[in-house]
Amino acid sequence: MFGAYRDDAIATPLIEAGLVIESEKTDADGRHRRYDRFRDRIMFPIRNTKGVVIGFGGRVLGQGEPKYLNSPETPLFSKGTELYGLFEARNAIREFGYVLVVEGYMDVVALAQLGFANAVATLGTACTPVHVQKLLRQVDTVIFSFDGDAAGRRAARRALEACLPHVTDNKIVKFLFLPPEHDPDTFIREEGTEAFAAEVRNAMPLSRFLLQAVTEDLDLRQPEGRARAQYEAKPLLSAMPPGGLRLQIVRGLAEMTGTTPADIEALCGLRSDPAQAGRMTQKRPRVARTAPTALEQKVLRLLMRYPALAARLDADTRTQLTAPELPQGEVLSGLLAECDTAGPEMHFGAFVERLGQTPYAEAFAGLRVAVLNDDIELEPATQEFDAAVQKMLAEPLRRELEMLQRKMEGGHATDADKERLRWLVSEISRRRRLV
């Protein structure tokens, strides 16, 4: 089998798919050595929601690192998008009425063997907003299971942040923390399925976990402790859509910190102050003279979702996109400035909160709901962003082309107009090929 890797016709597609690795080392013939990525590992096929195998996971059989290994990122496979076992568990998820999210393939297999066929696992990465959206399309209740140690708590906090933009009043998210010495497999084998089912029933609701997370290790008897809790809660509450659940959490935080819900909403920027809004009216710049185009809306939404995309625009492109005569030129200019100053680790909720403090807060608030509903990962978002930018850059050329065509039809075009028209046709065609 390994000898076949010397054949480029066989090896090349396997290398591109990440199943075979080409080493920097060479053999006696000067060829790069090739070997299979998942040697001596138990293989777990990873399927998409249609049941198509798009990648593999492998667990080492004996001792060795890493313990788990996934296929590399490919156009078909992204760890931040896929969940192990979701296709296989889809019927059980509907039957149980909830999905159980665990941390490893073996947990999924063990739980299925022991009666919990509604389990899925992330693929060696933190839970992402795309994971959450995918799960909430399947079922209204999601229960995350984490180890009770510090690493498990950190993973739960990341899952909490991923869930907040998508938690509505008709969806339930809970967090199950097992004792530090257990994972789901060992817990069920030692304590039994009934004990595990009881742990699932008693899982911590998102509201309680959020309040626990923002008040942990704080002395709420002191003003400093209460103020810090409010500070920690601000980006989390800002990431949530308005609704009954957010209101209940606000009330709970207000009670814990000795304030009123109105105070919490004001401190966290959840409700605008009409008097303050009136005072700021004269200071707020003109946002848009006409309705934004669909392309402009798309560029704004993608930048809000992934601020790092701003780095793909050079100075000349920015100048063209933010021209004052464009409907959203000023708003886009302001958003690009915020993207440039936002750190790469800033999560969506914190970035949205930051945008709420800018002169263009009203325009950004109008886009926020559309951004929350976008189910798009970074790679396809990058492709859509590049395509939309190219189309925006071509729009002035298209308008000029239409004007010259009208002159031609009226018999008023000069030789210079005709030369310009030919160039415009060629340039627009070239740009379309770039998209």
C-alpha positions in Angstrom: 0.0 0.0 0.0 2.7 2.5 1.0 4.5 1.8 -2.3 1.5 3.2 -4.1 2.3 6.6 -2.6 5.2 6.9 -4.9 2.8 7.2 -7.8 1.9 10.9 -8.1 -1.5 10.1 -9.8 -2.5 8.2 -6.6 -0.7 10.3 -4.0 -1.6 13.9 -5.2 -5.3 13.8 -4.5 -4.6 12.1 -1.1 -2.1 14.8 -0.2 -4.6 17.5 -1.2 -7.3 15.8 1.0 -4.8 15.6 3.9 -4.9 11.8 4.1 -1.2 11.5 3.0 1.6 13.8 4.3 4.6 14.6 2.1 7.7 14.9 4.3 10.6 17.4 3.8 12.9 14.4 3.9 13.8 12.6 0.7 14.7 8.9 0.0 17.7 7.6 -1.9 16.0 8.4 -5.2 15.5 12.1 -4.2 11.8 11.7 -3.8 10.0 13.3 -0.8 8.9 10.6 1.6 5.1 10.1 1.9 3.1 8.5 4.7 -0.5 8.3 5.8 -1.6 10.8 8.3 -3.7 8.4 10.3 -1.3 5.5 10.7 -2.0 3.3 13.8 -5.2 5.1 14.6 -8.9 4.2 15.0 -10.7 6.0 12.2 -13.9 8.0 12.6 -15.5 9.1 9.4 -16.9 12.6 9.7 -20.1 13.2 7.6 -21.9 16.4 6.8 -25.6 16.8 7.3 -26.3 15.1 4.0 -24.4 12.0 5.1 -21.4 12.6 2.8 -18.0 11.7 4.3 -16.0 15.0 4.2 -13.1 14.2 6.6 -11.8 11.8 9.2 -10.8 11.8 12.8 -8.3 9.4 14.2 -7.6 8.3 17.8 -4.2 6.8 18.7 -4.3 3.2 19.6 -1.6 3.1 22.2 0.5 5.9 23.8 1.3 8.9 21.7 0.5 12.5 20.8 -1.7 13.9 19.7 -4.3 11.7 21.1 -6.9 12.8 18.5 -6.1 13.9 15.0 -8.5 15.4 12.4 -8.3 15.8 8.6 -6.8 19.3 7.8 -9.1 22.1 6.7 -10.2 21.6 3.1 -12.9 23.3 0.9 -15.2 20.5 2.1 -14.2 20.2 5.7 -14.0 22.9 8.4 -13.7 22.0 12.1 -15.6 25.2 13.0 -18.6 24.2 10.9 -19.0 20.4 11.4 -20.0 18.2 14.3 -19.1 14.5 14.7 -22.1 12.3 14.7 -24.8 14.8 13.8 -25.9 12.9 10.7 -26.0 9.6 12.6 -27.8 11.2 15.6 -30.5 13.1 13.8 -33.3 10.7 14.4 -32.4 10.2 18.1 -32.2 13.9 18.6 -35.8 14.3 17.4 -36.9 11.4 19.6 -35.1 12.6 22.7 -36.1 16.3 22.2 -32.6 17.5 22.8 -29.0 17.2 21.6 -26.1 16.4 23.9 -22.8 18.0 22.9 -19.6 16.3 24.2 -15.9 16.8 23.7 -14.7 13.6 21.9 -15.5 10.9 19.4 -15.2 8.2 22.0 -17.8 9.9 24.2 -20.2 9.9 21.3 -19.7 6.2 20.6 -19.9 5.2 24.2 -23.0 7.2 24.8 -24.7 5.7 21.8 -23.8 2.2 23.0 -25.3 3.0 26.5 -28.6 4.4 25.3 -27.8 8.1 24.5 -27.7 8.1 20.7 -28.5 11.8 20.6 -24.9 12.9 21.3 -22.5 14.8 19.0 -19.0 16.1 19.5 -17.0 19.1 18.4 -13.9 18.3 16.4 -11.0 19.3 18.7 -12.0 23.0 18.6 -14.2 25.3 20.7 -17.9 25.4 19.9 -18.6 28.1 17.3 -21.7 30.2 16.5 -22.1 28.1 13.3 -22.2 24.9 15.4 -24.9 26.5 17.6 -27.0 27.6 14.6 -26.7 24.1 13.1 -27.8 22.4 16.3 -30.7 24.8 17.0 -32.1 24.1 13.5 -32.3 20.4 14.5 -33.9 20.8 17.9 -35.0 23.5 20.5 -32.8 22.2 23.4 -29.0 21.9 23.4 -27.2 20.5 26.4 -23.4 20.9 26.5 -21.5 18.3 28.6 -18.0 19.4 30.0 -15.6 18.0 32.5 -15.8 19.8 35.8 -12.1 20.9 35.8 -10.7 24.3 34.9 -10.3 23.4 31.2 -13.9 22.2 31.1 -15.1 25.5 32.5 -13.1 27.5 30.0 -14.6 25.4 27.2 -18.1 26.0 28.6 -17.4 29.8 28.7 -16.5 29.7 25.0 -19.6 27.7 24.2 -21.7 30.2 26.2 -20.3 33.1 24.1 -21.1 31.2 20.9 -24.7 30.6 22.0 -25.6 34.1 23.1 -26.4 35.6 19.7 -28.7 32.7 18.8 -30.6 32.1 22.1 -34.2 33.2 21.7 -37.1 32.8 24.0 -38.2 29.5 22.4 -34.7 27.9 22.6 -33.1 26.3 25.7 -29.4 25.9 26.3 -28.0 24.1 29.3 -24.5 23.1 30.7 -23.7 19.8 32.3 -20.6 19.7 34.5 -19.4 16.2 35.5 -17.1 15.6 38.4 -13.4 16.4 37.4 -12.4 12.7 37.4 -15.1 11.7 34.9 -16.0 12.1 31.3 -19.5 10.9 30.0 -18.1 7.4 29.2 -16.5 6.7 32.6 -19.4 8.3 34.5 -22.1 6.1 32.9 -20.0 3.0 33.3 -19.4 3.7 37.0 -22.6 5.4 38.0 -25.1 3.9 35.5 -27.4 5.3 32.8 -30.0 6.5 35.3 -27.5 8.6 37.2 -26.3 10.2 34.0 -29.9 10.8 32.9 -30.4 12.6 36.2 -27.3 14.7 35.6 -28.8 15.7 32.2 -32.2 16.6 33.7 -30.4 18.8 36.3 -28.1 20.5 33.9 -27.5 24.2 34.6 -29.6 26.6 32.4 -27.7 29.2 30.4 -29.1 32.0 32.5 -27.7 30.6 35.7 -24.3 29.8 34.1 -24.0 33.3 32.7 -24.7 34.9 36.1 -22.3 32.5 37.8 -19.6 33.2 35.2 -19.8 37.0 35.7 -19.9 36.9 39.5 -17.3 34.1 40.1 -14.7 34.9 42.7 -16.2 38.4 43.2 -17.2 39.8 46.6 -20.6 41.2 45.8 -20.8 42.7 49.3 -18.4 45.4 48.0 -19.2 48.1 45.5 -16.1 47.1 43.5 -17.3 43.5 43.2 -20.7 44.5 42.1 -19.3 46.9 39.5 -17.0 44.3 38.2 -19.8 41.8 37.7 -21.7 44.4 35.7 -18.6 45.1 33.7 -18.1 41.4 32.9 -21.8 41.0 32.0 -21.9 43.9 29.5 -20.4 42.2 26.4 -22.4 39.0 27.1 -25.8 40.8 27.4 -25.0 43.0 24.4 -24.5 39.8 22.3 -28.0 38.5 23.1 -31.0 39.4 21.0 -33.6 41.5 22.9 -36.3 39.3 24.5 -37.7 37.7 27.6 -34.6 35.6 28.4 -32.3 38.6 28.3 -34.8 40.6 30.4 -34.8 37.8 33.1 -31.0 37.7 33.2 -30.9 41.5 33.5 -33.3 41.2 36.5 -31.2 38.5 38.0 -28.0 40.5 37.7 -29.8 43.6 39.1 -30.8 41.7 42.2 -27.3 40.2 42.7 -25.7 43.6 42.4 -28.2 45.7 44.3 -29.3 47.8 41.3 -32.4 48.0 39.2 -33.0 46.4 35.8 -33.1 49.8 34.2 -29.7 50.6 35.7 -28.3 47.4 34.2 -29.8 48.1 30.8 -28.4 51.7 30.9 -24.9 50.5 32.0 -24.8 47.8 29.3 -26.2 50.0 26.6 -29.2 47.7 26.1 -31.7 50.6 26.0 -31.1 54.0 24.5 -31.7 57.0 26.6 -34.2 59.3 24.7 -32.8 62.4 26.4 -29.2 61.4 25.5 -30.3 60.5 22.0 -31.8 64.0 21.6 -28.6 65.6 22.8 -26.5 63.6 20.4 -28.7 64.3 17.4 -26.7 67.4 16.4 -23.4 65.6 16.8 -24.2 62.6 14.7 -23.0 62.8 11.1 -25.1 62.2 8.1 -25.3 58.4 7.6 -26.8 57.9 4.2 -28.5 60.0 1.7 -30.1 57.1 -0.2 -30.9 53.5 0.6 -27.8 51.3 0.6 -27.4 48.9 -2.2 -27.5 45.1 -1.7 -23.7 44.9 -2.3 -23.0 47.6 0.3 -25.2 45.8 2.8 -23.4 42.6 2.2 -19.9 44.2 2.7 -21.1 45.9 5.9 -22.6 42.6 7.3 -19.5 40.6 6.5 -17.2 43.1 8.1 -19.3 43.2 11.2 -19.2 39.4 11.4 -15.5 39.1 10.6 -13.6 42.4 11.3 -10.3 40.9 10.1 -11.7 41.0 6.5 -10.9 44.8 6.5 -7.2 43.9 6.2 -7.9 42.6 2.7 -8.6 46.2 1.4 -5.7 48.3 0.4 -5.7 52.1 0.7 -6.8 52.7 -2.9 -9.7 50.3 -2.6 -10.9 51.9 0.6 -10.8 55.3 -1.0 -13.1 54.1 -3.8 -15.5 52.2 -1.5 -15.9 55.1 1.0 -16.4 58.0 -1.4 -18.8 60.5 0.1 -21.2 60.2 -2.8 -21.9 56.5 -2.1 -25.0 55.8 0.0 -23.0 54.1 2.8 -19.6 55.6 2.2 -19.4 57.3 5.6 -20.8 54.3 7.5 -18.3 51.9 5.7 -15.5 54.3 6.5 -16.4 54.3 10.2 -16.8 50.5 10.3 -13.4 50.0 8.6 -11.8 52.2 11.3 -13.3 50.1 14.0 -12.2 46.9 12.3 -8.7 48.2 12.2 -8.5 48.9 15.9 -10.4 45.7 17.0 -8.0 43.0 18.1 -8.1 39.6 16.3 -9.4 37.9 19.5 -12.3 40.3 19.9 -15.5 38.2 19.9 -18.7 39.2 18.0 -20.6 40.4 21.1 -17.8 42.7 22.2 -17.4 44.1 18.7 -21.1 44.9 18.4 -20.9 46.6 21.8 -18.0 48.7 20.5 -19.9 49.7 17.4 -22.8 50.8 19.6 -20.6 53.6 21.0 -19.8 55.1 17.6 -21.7 57.9 15.8 -23.0 55.3 13.4 -24.6 53.1 16.1 -28.1 53.4 14.6 -26.9 52.1 11.2 -25.0 49.2 12.8 -27.9 48.3 15.0 -30.1 47.9 11.9 -27.5 45.5 10.5 -27.1 43.5 13.7 -30.1 41.2 13.2 -29.1 40.3 9.7 -25.6 39.5 10.9 -26.9 37.2 13.6 -29.0 35.3 11.0 -26.0 34.8 8.7 -24.9 31.2 8.8 -21.5 31.6 7.2 -17.9 30.5 8.2 -14.8 32.5 7.6 -13.7 30.9 4.3 -16.9 31.3 2.4 -17.4 34.8 4.0 -14.0 35.8 2.6 -15.0 34.6 -0.9 -18.3 36.5 -0.7 -16.6 39.6 0.6 -14.0 39.7 -2.2 -16.7 39.2 -4.8 -18.9 41.9 -3.4 -16.0 44.4 -3.2 -15.1 43.7 -6.9 -18.7 44.3 -7.9 -18.8 47.5 -5.9 -15.6 48.8 -7.6 -17.1 47.9 -11.0 -20.4 49.7 -10.3 -19.2 53.3 -11.3 -17.8 51.8 -14.5 -21.1 50.1 -15.3 -23.0 53.4 -14.8 -20.5 55.2 -17.1 -20.9 52.4 -19.7 -24.7 52.8 -19.7 -24.3 56.6 -20.1 -22.0 56.2 -23.1 -24.3 53.5 -24.6 -27.2 56.1 -24.5 -24.9 58.6 -26.3 -24.1 56.0 -28.9 -27.8 55.2 -29.4 -28.6 58.9 -29.8 -25.8 59.4 -32.3 -23.9 61.9 -30.1 -20.8 59.8 -29.2 -17.4 61.2 -30.2 -14.4 59.0 -31.2 -13.1 59.5 -27.6 -16.4 58.2 -26.2 -16.3 55.2 -28.5 -12.7 54.4 -27.4 -13.7 54.8 -23.7 -16.7 52.5 -24.2 -14.5 49.8 -25.6 -12.2 50.1 -22.7 -15.1 49.9 -20.2 -16.5 46.8 -21.8 -13.1 45.1 -21.6 -12.4 46.3 -18.0 -15.8 45.2 -16.7 -15.4 41.8 -18.3 -12.0 41.5 -16.7 -13.3 42.3 -13.3 -16.1 39.8 -13.7 -13.6 37.1 -14.3 -11.9 38.0 -11.0 -15.1 37.4 -9.0 
